[in-house]
Amino acid sequence: MRRALLIALVTLSLAACGGGSSTNQESFVSGNGAVTFINASDRKPAPELTGLTLTGKNFTYEVGKVGVLNVWASWCSPCRAEIPTLIELSKNYADVQFMGLLTRDNPVNAEAFARRFAIPYPTMIDDSLLIGFKGSLPANAIPSTVVIDKQGRVAARISGAVTVRSLSNVIDKVIAQ
């Protein structure tokens, strides 16, 4: 009995010590692409989206047009996979302000990634902006995409990689309101 208890304690101790990697790649939650849409009467204001971009310019999202904010990191596989879709949709929806928000990433790596894919919209590098979504639809996974209505309110979130269909449906619904 005493030997079994000792083996159990040693096993638990070793298990508690393992897997403590501090790399970003192992410390994120990947969403499943679920779409959450908020009725217009229940929407909360989005935080002010302003800050320095990967290109070193200041950017401010202006309320009055639909906004699409994609939270991403260059090391995130689903983020890399969805970039062509976001680029295509940003070109198809010229009246919608697409924006990126870098999280838990090195701006130098992210800037190289953005340049390689020729991302046509700005990416802000201040992930503290995410705190402002508390109380509405926080970005609960990487990637997450938040759609903001023309009144500057959080209208929807896609938790995980977007598809052309999922994001187009949300954008069309928000534009029509």
N, C-alpha and C positions, 0 to 999 in steps of 0.2 A: 504494500500500500504506500509506504513511504517512498519507495523507488518510483512508483507511478506518479506520485505527486511531484517529485523532483523533475522527472522527465517532462511533465506538463508545464511546470514553471519555466524550465529552460527553453522549451519550444515557444511558449508565449513571449518570453524575453527576446528571443532571436527574431520572432515574427515582428515584434514591435520596433526593432532596430532596422529592419530591411525596408527597402523601397522609399527611402527618404530623399529621392532625387529632387533637386531644386530647379530643374530645367522647366521652362515654360511649356514645352511640348507635353509634359506629363501632368500638368496642373490646370487643365481646362476641361470644361464640360462641353461636349458636342451635342447640339440639338438635333431633332429629328425632322426639321422642316415644318413643324406645326405652326399654323397660322392662328393668331388670336386677334380678333377684330372687336373694337369697342364701338358701341352705339354712340352717335354724335352727342346725345344728351348726357352721356356718362364720361366724356373725355376730360382729361386733365391737361393743363398746359405743359408743353415740352420745355425743358430748360433752354436758356439762351445758348445757342450753338455758335460759339465764336472762339477763335484761337489761331495759333500758328500752325501752318500746314507743313507737309513733308518738303515742299519746295521753298520754305522759308518765308512765305507770304502770310499776311493776316487774312482770315476769312470770317465772315459773319453770314449766317443763314438769315434771310429776310422773310419774315412772316408775310403771307399773302400769296404764296405759291406752295403747292404740295412739295413736301420734302421727303427724301429717302435717305436715311442714315444707316450705313452698313458698318458694323463693328467687326474689326478683323485684325489679324496678325499674319505676318509673312511666313511664319513657321507652321501655321495651321492648315492642314491638308484640305478640309472642307472649304476654307477661305480661298485657297488657291484654286480649287475646282470651280467655285462660283464666280470668279472674277470675269470670265468671258461673258457670262449671262448679264452681270451688272453693267458691263461696258456696253453691250448690245442694247439693253433697255435704256441706259442713259442717253443713247443716241436716238432711240425710238420715241422717247418722251422728252422732247426738248424743253417743254414748259414746266418740267418737274426738276427741282434742285436735288441732284444726287450728291451725297457727301460720304466720305469715309471717316471713321474714327479708329485710330490705331490704339490697340490695347496690349499691354505686356509684351512689347516688342522693342527692338533696337531701331530707332529711326533710320539709321544708315542702311540696315538690311531692308527695311520696309521701303525706303526711297528707291533702292535698286530694283526691288520687286515691282514697284509702281511704274518705274521707267521702262522696265523690260516688257510689261504688259500694256504700256501706254494708257494708263488709267486716265480718262479725260476729266475727271471731277476731283475736287480738292479732298485731301485727307488730313484731318486735324490730328495733332499728336498729343493732346492733353486728355488722357483717359479719365481724369477726374470729372469730366463732363458727364460721365455715366451716373454719378451720384444724383444728378438732377432728375433722373428718370424714376427715382424712388417714389412710390405712391402711384405710379401709372403702370407702364410696362417696362420694367428694367430689362436690359440686355442680360439674359440669364444663361447664355451659352455663347460660344465663339464658333462660327459667326452668328450674329443676330442682326436683323434688319428691322428698323423702326420706321414706320410711315407716319408723317406728320401732315395734318390737314391744313387748309389755307388759313385757318384761324390760329395756327401755331399749337394745336393740340395733338397729343399722341392718339392716333387713330388705329394703329395695328402694329403687330410685331410678328416676324417670322423667326422662329427660334431654330437655327440651323441653316444649312445652305438653301438659298433661294433657287427656284426654277423659273423659267420664263413664264410659265403658266401661273404659279403661285403669286409671284410679285406683280405680274400684269393684272391679275384679277383684283388684287388689293388696290393697286394704283387706280385702276379704272373705277372701282367702287368709291374711292375717296374723291376722285375728280368729279364724279357725278353728283356728289352731295352738295 
